[in-house]
Amino acid sequence: MINLKYIVVIFALLISNITVSQTLHGIIFADTWNDEIGYSVKRDFGNMEIEFILIAETNNLKLNLLIDCVGEDFNKQTADNVLNNLMCEPNDIVFFYYSGHGRRSDSQFPQLALDGGGIALHTIDEMIAKKNPRLRIIMADCCNGATSEDLTPQGDLGGASQLDRNSESFYKNLFGNSVRGSVMVASSRAGEISRALNVGGVFTFSLLQEAQKMIASSANANWNTLLERTQNATNKLAGHTPIFAVNIEKISTTPATVTQRPSSTLPTPPPPASFDEALAQLVDSKVNIDYRIDLIQQTLNEYFTPNAVVRIYGRNGTLVRRETAENFLRRIAISHNLIRLVQQDFKKAANDKYTEVSFHEIYSSN
């Protein structure tokens, strides 16, 4: 099973507009080991993992990423366990995403094909609705067929992810405190085949691309507009038409108290206990720069082989940078705007040290 995980980095914005802790429960079911479409599903998996991080970051949400039903564990029993054991608070968001095969159900939305049995998308919506979250997003890219030779992606998702005022406004309009209700989306109408590309499912690729276009143009974001644009883009590229049901209401919220974060450097944290914690401290601009520089050699010796290589990938899967582990650690230690690293793949030697590791980087323009 490909181990894709995110590295949580404590990043305090200068201005905080949320006073109550809220959680984004990001659930991904992905058939990454499928012989026919696994190559495409893997890209969907990685892209949606990054998307969940961006949603959480721009809305000051805690991220609970649930990726148990993936690869070798892509089965009905694991799926039931994840959904039945989900616990959330009334102000939380649940975003369920599926990428794999699908078939007809007794509604306009599909049945998701899992090893050992299937689950209808509308059934998943009903199960999550009983958990009573503030907002639930239920989404499936399924009924995937083989890649067509004449299908090519119309655009690019770009390199490193960038958080700025436009992206913060976009994600707040879709997921912010004033947004309540539900959204259910499937990549095809009943009877249609969804298409897969080497950049991921056409629907998922189109959704993320249309989101980036709206961010770039400062378009007023809402779920209907985003999904209508995605519907048109998917149909134009692949010939199948996504369907969706949006039940969203905007409510008035009492403005939270705005507090100014102290500008002084926080005390030096304790030595990291793991690779993830070491990287988190290296990119944390609140940590004393001298400490971060001293941490470079310690991290290098502890976790990397002498000739280890680090690769940085964009969201489109393009290799952006290849560098030695030492150069990588030195670069991130002095970076001012790097706020998160999303580990995507790795190889280790017999001594459990990394010989290769790849990341996607998320930056803030603030």
C-alpha positions as CSV (number, residue, x, y, z in Angstrom):
1,M,0.0,0.0,0.0
2,I,1.4,3.4,-1.0
3,N,1.9,5.4,2.2
4,L,0.8,8.9,1.6
5,K,0.6,10.9,4.8
6,Y,0.5,14.5,5.7
7,I,2.8,16.2,8.2
8,V,1.0,18.5,10.6
9,V,2.8,21.8,11.1
10,I,1.6,24.2,13.8
11,F,1.2,27.5,11.9
12,A,-0.4,30.5,13.6
13,L,-1.9,33.2,11.4
14,L,-1.5,36.8,12.5
15,I,-5.2,37.2,12.7
16,S,-7.5,34.5,14.1
17,N,-11.2,34.6,13.3
18,I,-12.3,31.3,15.0
19,T,-12.6,31.0,18.7
20,V,-14.1,27.4,18.9
21,S,-12.1,24.4,17.8
22,Q,-13.6,22.8,14.8
23,T,-12.6,19.7,12.9
24,L,-12.6,18.8,9.2
25,H,-13.0,15.0,8.9
26,G,-11.6,14.1,5.5
27,I,-12.5,10.6,4.5
28,I,-10.9,9.1,1.4
29,F,-11.8,5.7,0.0
30,A,-9.5,4.9,-3.0
31,D,-9.0,1.8,-5.0
32,T,-5.2,2.5,-5.6
33,W,-4.3,-1.1,-6.2
34,N,-6.8,-1.7,-9.0
35,D,-5.2,-3.2,-12.1
36,E,-7.3,-1.1,-14.5
37,I,-7.5,2.4,-12.9
38,G,-5.1,2.3,-9.9
39,Y,-2.6,4.6,-11.6
40,S,-5.4,7.3,-11.9
41,V,-6.9,6.7,-8.5
42,K,-3.5,7.2,-6.9
43,R,-3.3,10.7,-8.4
44,D,-6.9,11.5,-7.1
45,F,-5.8,10.3,-3.7
46,G,-2.8,12.5,-3.5
47,N,-4.7,15.6,-4.9
48,M,-7.6,15.2,-2.5
49,E,-5.3,14.8,0.5
50,I,-3.7,18.1,-0.4
51,E,-7.1,19.7,-1.0
52,F,-8.2,18.6,2.5
53,I,-5.1,20.3,4.0
54,L,-5.8,23.5,2.1
55,I,-9.5,23.5,3.3
56,A,-8.4,23.0,6.9
57,E,-5.6,25.6,6.7
58,T,-7.6,28.4,5.2
59,N,-10.5,27.9,7.8
60,N,-8.3,27.2,10.9
61,L,-9.7,23.7,11.2
62,K,-8.2,20.7,12.8
63,L,-7.8,18.0,10.2
64,N,-8.8,14.4,11.0
65,L,-7.7,12.5,7.9
66,L,-9.2,9.0,7.6
67,I,-7.5,7.0,4.9
68,D,-7.9,3.5,6.1
69,C,-10.0,2.3,3.1
70,V,-7.2,2.5,0.6
71,G,-5.0,0.0,-1.4
72,E,-5.0,-3.4,0.3
73,D,-7.6,-2.3,2.8
74,F,-10.1,-1.2,0.1
75,N,-13.0,-3.4,1.3
76,K,-16.5,-3.3,2.6
77,Q,-15.6,-4.2,6.2
78,T,-13.0,-1.4,6.5
79,A,-15.4,1.1,4.9
80,D,-18.2,0.1,7.4
81,N,-15.8,0.5,10.3
82,V,-14.7,4.0,9.2
83,L,-18.2,5.2,8.7
84,N,-19.7,3.6,11.8
85,N,-16.9,4.8,14.1
86,L,-16.9,8.4,12.8
87,M,-17.6,10.8,15.6
88,C,-18.0,14.5,15.1
89,E,-19.3,17.7,16.8
90,P,-22.1,19.9,15.6
91,N,-19.8,22.5,14.2
92,D,-17.5,20.0,12.3
93,I,-17.3,19.3,8.6
94,V,-17.3,15.9,7.1
95,F,-15.9,15.6,3.5
96,F,-16.2,12.1,2.0
97,Y,-14.4,11.4,-1.2
98,Y,-14.4,8.1,-3.2
99,S,-12.3,7.2,-6.3
100,G,-12.7,3.7,-7.8
101,H,-15.2,1.6,-9.8
102,G,-19.0,2.1,-9.5
103,R,-22.3,0.8,-10.8
104,R,-26.0,1.7,-10.7
105,S,-27.9,1.9,-7.5
106,D,-31.6,2.5,-6.8
107,S,-31.1,6.3,-7.0
108,Q,-29.6,8.7,-9.5
109,F,-26.3,8.4,-7.5
110,P,-24.0,5.4,-7.9
111,Q,-23.2,2.3,-5.9
112,L,-19.5,2.3,-4.9
113,A,-17.7,-0.9,-5.7
114,L,-15.6,-2.2,-2.7
115,D,-14.0,-5.6,-2.2
116,G,-16.5,-7.8,-0.4
117,G,-19.5,-5.6,-1.3
118,G,-20.7,-2.2,-2.2
119,I,-22.3,0.9,-0.6
120,A,-24.6,3.3,-2.4
121,L,-23.5,6.9,-2.3
122,H,-26.8,8.1,-0.9
123,T,-26.5,5.5,1.9
124,I,-23.1,7.0,2.9
125,D,-24.8,10.5,2.9
126,E,-27.5,9.1,5.2
127,M,-25.0,7.6,7.6
128,I,-22.9,10.8,7.8
129,A,-26.1,12.9,8.2
130,K,-26.9,11.0,11.4
131,K,-23.5,12.2,12.9
132,N,-25.0,15.7,12.7
133,P,-22.0,17.7,11.3
134,R,-22.5,21.4,10.3
135,L,-21.6,20.6,6.7
136,R,-21.2,17.4,4.9
137,I,-19.7,16.9,1.4
138,I,-20.3,13.5,-0.3
139,M,-18.3,13.0,-3.5
140,A,-17.5,10.1,-5.8
141,D,-15.4,9.8,-8.9
142,C,-16.4,6.4,-10.1
143,C,-17.6,4.2,-13.0
144,N,-14.1,4.9,-14.4
145,G,-13.1,3.5,-17.8
146,A,-9.7,3.1,-19.4
147,T,-7.9,6.2,-20.5
148,S,-9.0,7.2,-24.0
149,E,-6.1,8.0,-26.4
150,D,-7.8,11.2,-27.5
151,L,-8.3,12.5,-23.9
152,T,-5.7,15.0,-22.7
153,P,-6.0,17.3,-19.7
154,Q,-7.0,20.8,-20.6
155,G,-4.7,22.7,-18.3
156,D,-2.5,22.3,-15.3
157,L,-2.9,22.2,-11.6
158,G,0.5,23.8,-11.2
159,G,3.4,23.3,-8.9
160,A,3.5,24.1,-5.2
161,S,0.2,25.0,-3.5
162,Q,-0.1,28.6,-2.6
163,L,-2.3,30.1,0.1
164,D,-3.2,33.8,-0.3
165,R,-6.1,36.1,0.2
166,N,-8.0,34.8,-2.8
167,S,-7.6,31.2,-1.8
168,E,-8.6,32.0,1.8
169,S,-11.7,33.8,0.6
170,F,-12.6,31.0,-1.8
171,Y,-12.4,28.2,0.8
172,K,-14.2,30.3,3.5
173,N,-17.1,30.8,1.1
174,L,-17.4,27.1,0.6
175,F,-16.6,25.8,4.1
176,G,-16.7,28.7,6.5
177,N,-18.7,29.1,9.7
178,S,-21.7,30.6,7.9
179,V,-22.1,27.5,5.6
180,R,-24.4,24.7,6.7
181,G,-26.0,21.8,4.9
182,S,-25.0,19.2,2.4
183,V,-23.6,18.6,-1.0
184,M,-23.6,15.3,-2.9
185,V,-21.8,14.8,-6.1
186,A,-21.1,12.0,-8.6
187,S,-18.9,12.1,-11.6
188,S,-21.5,10.7,-14.1
189,R,-25.2,10.4,-14.7
190,A,-26.8,7.0,-14.3
191,G,-25.7,4.7,-17.2
192,E,-22.5,6.8,-18.0
193,I,-18.9,5.7,-17.7
194,S,-16.5,8.0,-15.9
195,R,-13.1,8.5,-17.5
196,A,-9.6,8.2,-16.0
197,L,-6.5,10.1,-17.0
198,N,-2.9,9.8,-15.8
199,V,-3.5,13.0,-13.9
200,G,-6.5,11.4,-12.1
201,G,-10.2,11.1,-12.8
202,V,-11.5,13.6,-15.3
203,F,-14.2,14.8,-12.8
204,T,-11.7,15.3,-10.0
205,F,-9.1,17.0,-12.2
206,S,-11.8,19.3,-13.6
207,L,-13.1,20.1,-10.1
208,L,-9.7,21.1,-8.8
209,Q,-8.8,23.0,-12.0
210,E,-12.1,25.0,-11.9
211,A,-11.4,25.8,-8.2
212,Q,-8.0,27.2,-9.2
213,K,-9.5,29.2,-12.0
214,M,-12.0,30.8,-9.6
215,I,-9.3,31.5,-7.1
216,A,-7.1,33.2,-9.7
217,S,-10.0,35.4,-11.0
218,S,-11.3,36.2,-7.5
219,A,-14.7,34.8,-8.5
220,N,-17.4,34.8,-5.9
221,A,-17.4,31.2,-4.8
222,N,-20.4,29.0,-4.0
223,W,-21.1,25.3,-4.4
224,N,-23.6,25.6,-7.3
225,T,-21.3,27.8,-9.4
226,L,-18.2,25.6,-8.8
227,L,-20.1,22.4,-9.6
228,E,-21.8,23.8,-12.7
229,R,-18.4,24.8,-14.0
230,T,-17.0,21.4,-13.2
231,Q,-20.0,19.8,-14.9
232,N,-19.3,21.7,-18.1
233,A,-15.6,21.1,-18.0
234,T,-16.0,17.4,-17.4
235,N,-18.5,16.9,-20.1
236,K,-16.5,18.9,-22.6
237,L,-13.3,16.9,-22.0
238,A,-14.7,13.3,-21.4
239,G,-18.4,13.3,-22.5
240,H,-19.8,12.3,-19.2
241,T,-21.9,14.7,-17.0
242,P,-21.5,15.0,-13.2
243,I,-24.6,15.2,-11.2
244,F,-25.0,17.0,-7.9
245,A,-27.5,18.0,-5.2
246,V,-26.7,21.1,-3.2
247,N,-28.6,21.9,0.0
248,I,-26.7,24.8,1.5
249,E,-27.8,27.7,3.6
250,K,-25.8,30.7,4.8
251,I,-26.4,31.8,8.3
252,S,-25.4,34.9,10.2
253,T,-22.5,34.4,12.5
254,T,-21.4,36.6,15.4
255,P,-18.0,38.1,14.6
256,A,-15.3,36.5,16.7
257,T,-12.9,38.5,18.8
258,V,-9.9,39.5,16.8
259,T,-6.6,39.0,18.6
260,Q,-3.1,40.0,17.6
261,R,-0.6,37.2,17.9
262,P,2.6,38.1,19.7
263,S,5.5,38.8,17.4
264,S,8.2,37.6,19.7
265,T,9.9,34.2,19.0
266,L,8.4,31.4,21.1
267,P,10.6,29.4,23.4
268,T,12.7,26.7,21.8
269,P,10.7,23.5,21.5
270,P,12.0,20.1,22.9
271,P,14.0,18.0,20.5
272,P,11.8,16.2,18.0
273,A,10.8,12.6,18.7
274,S,10.2,11.6,15.1
275,F,10.9,12.4,11.5
276,D,7.6,14.2,11.1
277,E,8.2,16.4,14.2
278,A,11.7,17.2,13.0
279,L,10.4,18.5,9.6
280,A,7.5,20.3,11.4
281,Q,10.1,22.2,13.5
282,L,12.3,23.0,10.5
283,V,9.5,24.7,8.6
284,D,7.9,26.4,11.7
285,S,8.9,30.1,11.4
286,K,8.1,30.7,15.0
287,V,10.9,28.4,16.1
288,N,14.2,30.1,16.7
289,I,16.3,30.2,13.5
290,D,19.5,29.1,15.2
291,Y,17.7,26.1,16.7
292,R,16.4,25.1,13.2
293,I,19.8,25.4,11.7
294,D,21.3,23.2,14.4
295,L,18.5,20.7,13.8
296,I,19.5,20.2,10.2
297,Q,22.5,17.9,10.8
298,Q,20.7,16.0,13.6
299,T,17.8,15.2,11.2
300,L,20.2,14.3,8.4
301,N,22.1,11.9,10.5
302,E,19.1,10.4,12.2
303,Y,16.8,9.8,9.2
304,F,18.7,9.8,5.9
305,T,21.3,7.6,4.3
306,P,24.5,9.4,3.1
307,N,23.3,9.7,-0.6
308,A,19.6,10.2,0.1
309,V,17.6,12.2,-2.5
310,V,14.5,14.3,-2.0
311,R,12.0,15.1,-4.8
312,I,9.4,17.8,-4.8
313,Y,6.3,17.3,-6.9
314,G,3.6,19.7,-8.1
315,R,-0.1,18.7,-7.8
316,N,0.0,17.7,-11.4
317,G,2.6,15.1,-10.7
318,T,5.4,17.0,-12.4
319,L,8.8,16.9,-10.8
320,V,9.6,20.4,-9.6
321,R,12.9,19.9,-7.8
322,R,15.4,17.1,-7.1
323,E,18.0,17.7,-4.4
324,T,20.2,16.0,-1.8
325,A,18.6,15.5,1.6
326,E,21.1,18.0,3.1
327,N,20.2,20.7,0.6
328,F,16.5,20.1,1.1
329,L,16.8,20.4,4.9
330,R,18.8,23.6,4.6
331,R,16.3,25.1,2.2
332,I,13.2,24.5,4.3
333,A,14.9,25.6,7.5
334,I,15.4,29.2,6.2
335,S,12.2,29.4,4.1
336,H,9.8,32.1,5.4
337,N,6.6,31.1,3.6
338,L,6.6,27.3,3.6
339,I,3.9,26.1,6.0
340,R,3.3,22.5,5.2
341,L,5.0,19.5,3.7
342,V,2.9,16.6,2.3
343,Q,4.8,13.4,2.1
344,Q,3.9,11.4,-1.0
345,D,6.2,8.5,-1.3
346,F,9.5,7.1,0.0
347,K,12.1,4.3,0.0
348,K,14.1,3.1,2.9
349,A,17.3,1.2,3.4
350,A,17.7,-1.9,5.6
351,N,18.6,0.4,8.5
352,D,15.2,2.1,8.2
353,K,16.7,5.4,7.0
354,Y,15.4,7.2,3.9
355,T,17.1,6.7,0.6
356,E,14.4,8.6,-1.3
357,V,11.5,10.7,-0.2
358,S,9.1,12.9,-2.1
359,F,6.9,15.8,-0.9
360,H,4.4,18.4,-2.1
361,E,5.0,21.9,-0.6
362,I,2.3,24.4,0.5
363,Y,3.3,28.0,0.8
364,S,1.6,31.1,2.2
365,S,1.9,34.5,0.6
366,N,1.2,36.3,3.8
